[in-house]
Amino acid sequence: MMQKWACTACDYVYDPDLGDPDEGVEPGTPWGEVPETWECPECGMGKDAFEPLEE
């Protein structure tokens, strides 16, 4: 299982197993390969607003 990342602004969780197909991030894409231009689909914050989610 890959590391999940949580948005510190809205608590959206990026799950690499699901990706974000609506924004061109295919399922199975690890966080390090998510484009720097990607934004949180819930609130629009950038990747720098995300922190690793503690399991």
Phi and psi in radians as a Rosetta constraint file:
Dihedral C 1 N 2 CA 2 C 2 CIRCULARHARMONIC -1.493 0.35
Dihedral N 2 CA 2 C 2 N 3 CIRCULARHARMONIC 2.738 0.35
Dihedral C 2 N 3 CA 3 C 3 CIRCULARHARMONIC -1.084 0.35
Dihedral N 3 CA 3 C 3 N 4 CIRCULARHARMONIC 2.288 0.35
Dihedral C 3 N 4 CA 4 C 4 CIRCULARHARMONIC -1.608 0.35
Dihedral N 4 CA 4 C 4 N 5 CIRCULARHARMONIC 2.688 0.35
Dihedral C 4 N 5 CA 5 C 5 CIRCULARHARMONIC -2.215 0.35
Dihedral N 5 CA 5 C 5 N 6 CIRCULARHARMONIC 2.411 0.35
Dihedral C 5 N 6 CA 6 C 6 CIRCULARHARMONIC -1.981 0.35
Dihedral N 6 CA 6 C 6 N 7 CIRCULARHARMONIC 2.408 0.35
Dihedral C 6 N 7 CA 7 C 7 CIRCULARHARMONIC -1.299 0.35
Dihedral N 7 CA 7 C 7 N 8 CIRCULARHARMONIC 2.227 0.35
Dihedral C 7 N 8 CA 8 C 8 CIRCULARHARMONIC -1.329 0.35
Dihedral N 8 CA 8 C 8 N 9 CIRCULARHARMONIC -0.240 0.35
Dihedral C 8 N 9 CA 9 C 9 CIRCULARHARMONIC -1.529 0.35
Dihedral N 9 CA 9 C 9 N 10 CIRCULARHARMONIC -0.667 0.35
Dihedral C 9 N 10 CA 10 C 10 CIRCULARHARMONIC -2.311 0.35
Dihedral N 10 CA 10 C 10 N 11 CIRCULARHARMONIC -0.014 0.35
Dihedral C 10 N 11 CA 11 C 11 CIRCULARHARMONIC 1.260 0.35
Dihedral N 11 CA 11 C 11 N 12 CIRCULARHARMONIC 0.216 0.35
Dihedral C 11 N 12 CA 12 C 12 CIRCULARHARMONIC -1.063 0.35
Dihedral N 12 CA 12 C 12 N 13 CIRCULARHARMONIC 2.448 0.35
Dihedral C 12 N 13 CA 13 C 13 CIRCULARHARMONIC -1.946 0.35
Dihedral N 13 CA 13 C 13 N 14 CIRCULARHARMONIC 2.153 0.35
Dihedral C 13 N 14 CA 14 C 14 CIRCULARHARMONIC -1.491 0.35
Dihedral N 14 CA 14 C 14 N 15 CIRCULARHARMONIC 2.069 0.35
Dihedral C 14 N 15 CA 15 C 15 CIRCULARHARMONIC -1.886 0.35
Dihedral N 15 CA 15 C 15 N 16 CIRCULARHARMONIC 1.962 0.35
Dihedral C 15 N 16 CA 16 C 16 CIRCULARHARMONIC -1.003 0.35
Dihedral N 16 CA 16 C 16 N 17 CIRCULARHARMONIC -0.502 0.35
Dihedral C 16 N 17 CA 17 C 17 CIRCULARHARMONIC -1.156 0.35
Dihedral N 17 CA 17 C 17 N 18 CIRCULARHARMONIC -0.481 0.35
Dihedral C 17 N 18 CA 18 C 18 CIRCULARHARMONIC -1.711 0.35
Dihedral N 18 CA 18 C 18 N 19 CIRCULARHARMONIC -0.528 0.35
Dihedral C 18 N 19 CA 19 C 19 CIRCULARHARMONIC 1.121 0.35
Dihedral N 19 CA 19 C 19 N 20 CIRCULARHARMONIC -2.706 0.35
Dihedral C 19 N 20 CA 20 C 20 CIRCULARHARMONIC -2.540 0.35
Dihedral N 20 CA 20 C 20 N 21 CIRCULARHARMONIC 1.253 0.35
Dihedral C 20 N 21 CA 21 C 21 CIRCULARHARMONIC -0.968 0.35
Dihedral N 21 CA 21 C 21 N 22 CIRCULARHARMONIC -0.532 0.35
Dihedral C 21 N 22 CA 22 C 22 CIRCULARHARMONIC -1.098 0.35
Dihedral N 22 CA 22 C 22 N 23 CIRCULARHARMONIC -0.429 0.35
Dihedral C 22 N 23 CA 23 C 23 CIRCULARHARMONIC -1.936 0.35
Dihedral N 23 CA 23 C 23 N 24 CIRCULARHARMONIC 0.308 0.35
Dihedral C 23 N 24 CA 24 C 24 CIRCULARHARMONIC 1.434 0.35
Dihedral N 24 CA 24 C 24 N 25 CIRCULARHARMONIC 0.227 0.35
Dihedral C 24 N 25 CA 25 C 25 CIRCULARHARMONIC -1.785 0.35
Dihedral N 25 CA 25 C 25 N 26 CIRCULARHARMONIC 1.870 0.35
Dihedral C 25 N 26 CA 26 C 26 CIRCULARHARMONIC -1.211 0.35
Dihedral N 26 CA 26 C 26 N 27 CIRCULARHARMONIC 2.613 0.35
Dihedral C 26 N 27 CA 27 C 27 CIRCULARHARMONIC -0.949 0.35
Dihedral N 27 CA 27 C 27 N 28 CIRCULARHARMONIC 2.462 0.35
Dihedral C 27 N 28 CA 28 C 28 CIRCULARHARMONIC 1.594 0.35
Dihedral N 28 CA 28 C 28 N 29 CIRCULARHARMONIC 0.084 0.35
Dihedral C 28 N 29 CA 29 C 29 CIRCULARHARMONIC -1.492 0.35
Dihedral N 29 CA 29 C 29 N 30 CIRCULARHARMONIC 1.988 0.35
Dihedral C 29 N 30 CA 30 C 30 CIRCULARHARMONIC -1.186 0.35
Dihedral N 30 CA 30 C 30 N 31 CIRCULARHARMONIC 2.745 0.35
Dihedral C 30 N 31 CA 31 C 31 CIRCULARHARMONIC -0.914 0.35
Dihedral N 31 CA 31 C 31 N 32 CIRCULARHARMONIC -0.713 0.35
Dihedral C 31 N 32 CA 32 C 32 CIRCULARHARMONIC -1.117 0.35
Dihedral N 32 CA 32 C 32 N 33 CIRCULARHARMONIC -0.315 0.35
Dihedral C 32 N 33 CA 33 C 33 CIRCULARHARMONIC -1.802 0.35
Dihedral N 33 CA 33 C 33 N 34 CIRCULARHARMONIC -0.019 0.35
Dihedral C 33 N 34 CA 34 C 34 CIRCULARHARMONIC -1.238 0.35
Dihedral N 34 CA 34 C 34 N 35 CIRCULARHARMONIC 2.275 0.35
Dihedral C 34 N 35 CA 35 C 35 CIRCULARHARMONIC -0.988 0.35
Dihedral N 35 CA 35 C 35 N 36 CIRCULARHARMONIC 2.504 0.35
Dihedral C 35 N 36 CA 36 C 36 CIRCULARHARMONIC -1.074 0.35
Dihedral N 36 CA 36 C 36 N 37 CIRCULARHARMONIC -0.372 0.35
Dihedral C 36 N 37 CA 37 C 37 CIRCULARHARMONIC -1.477 0.35
Dihedral N 37 CA 37 C 37 N 38 CIRCULARHARMONIC -0.130 0.35
Dihedral C 37 N 38 CA 38 C 38 CIRCULARHARMONIC -1.121 0.35
Dihedral N 38 CA 38 C 38 N 39 CIRCULARHARMONIC 2.513 0.35
Dihedral C 38 N 39 CA 39 C 39 CIRCULARHARMONIC -2.187 0.35
Dihedral N 39 CA 39 C 39 N 40 CIRCULARHARMONIC 2.676 0.35
Dihedral C 39 N 40 CA 40 C 40 CIRCULARHARMONIC -0.981 0.35
Dihedral N 40 CA 40 C 40 N 41 CIRCULARHARMONIC 2.202 0.35
Dihedral C 40 N 41 CA 41 C 41 CIRCULARHARMONIC -1.204 0.35
Dihedral N 41 CA 41 C 41 N 42 CIRCULARHARMONIC -0.280 0.35
Dihedral C 41 N 42 CA 42 C 42 CIRCULARHARMONIC -1.559 0.35
Dihedral N 42 CA 42 C 42 N 43 CIRCULARHARMONIC -0.749 0.35
Dihedral C 42 N 43 CA 43 C 43 CIRCULARHARMONIC -2.220 0.35
Dihedral N 43 CA 43 C 43 N 44 CIRCULARHARMONIC -0.158 0.35
Dihedral C 43 N 44 CA 44 C 44 CIRCULARHARMONIC 1.510 0.35
Dihedral N 44 CA 44 C 44 N 45 CIRCULARHARMONIC 0.078 0.35
Dihedral C 44 N 45 CA 45 C 45 CIRCULARHARMONIC -1.241 0.35
Dihedral N 45 CA 45 C 45 N 46 CIRCULARHARMONIC 2.734 0.35
Dihedral C 45 N 46 CA 46 C 46 CIRCULARHARMONIC -1.445 0.35
Dihedral N 46 CA 46 C 46 N 47 CIRCULARHARMONIC 3.087 0.35
Dihedral C 46 N 47 CA 47 C 47 CIRCULARHARMONIC -1.022 0.35
Dihedral N 47 CA 47 C 47 N 48 CIRCULARHARMONIC -0.488 0.35
Dihedral C 47 N 48 CA 48 C 48 CIRCULARHARMONIC -1.218 0.35
Dihedral N 48 CA 48 C 48 N 49 CIRCULARHARMONIC -0.169 0.35
Dihedral C 48 N 49 CA 49 C 49 CIRCULARHARMONIC -1.559 0.35
Dihedral N 49 CA 49 C 49 N 50 CIRCULARHARMONIC 0.016 0.35
Dihedral C 49 N 50 CA 50 C 50 CIRCULARHARMONIC -1.774 0.35
Dihedral N 50 CA 50 C 50 N 51 CIRCULARHARMONIC 2.562 0.35
Dihedral C 50 N 51 CA 51 C 51 CIRCULARHARMONIC -2.265 0.35
Dihedral N 51 CA 51 C 51 N 52 CIRCULARHARMONIC 2.668 0.35
Dihedral C 51 N 52 CA 52 C 52 CIRCULARHARMONIC -1.026 0.35
Dihedral N 52 CA 52 C 52 N 53 CIRCULARHARMONIC 2.399 0.35
Dihedral C 52 N 53 CA 53 C 53 CIRCULARHARMONIC -1.479 0.35
Dihedral N 53 CA 53 C 53 N 54 CIRCULARHARMONIC 2.253 0.35
Dihedral C 53 N 54 CA 54 C 54 CIRCULARHARMONIC -1.324 0.35
Dihedral N 54 CA 54 C 54 N 55 CIRCULARHARMONIC 2.182 0.35
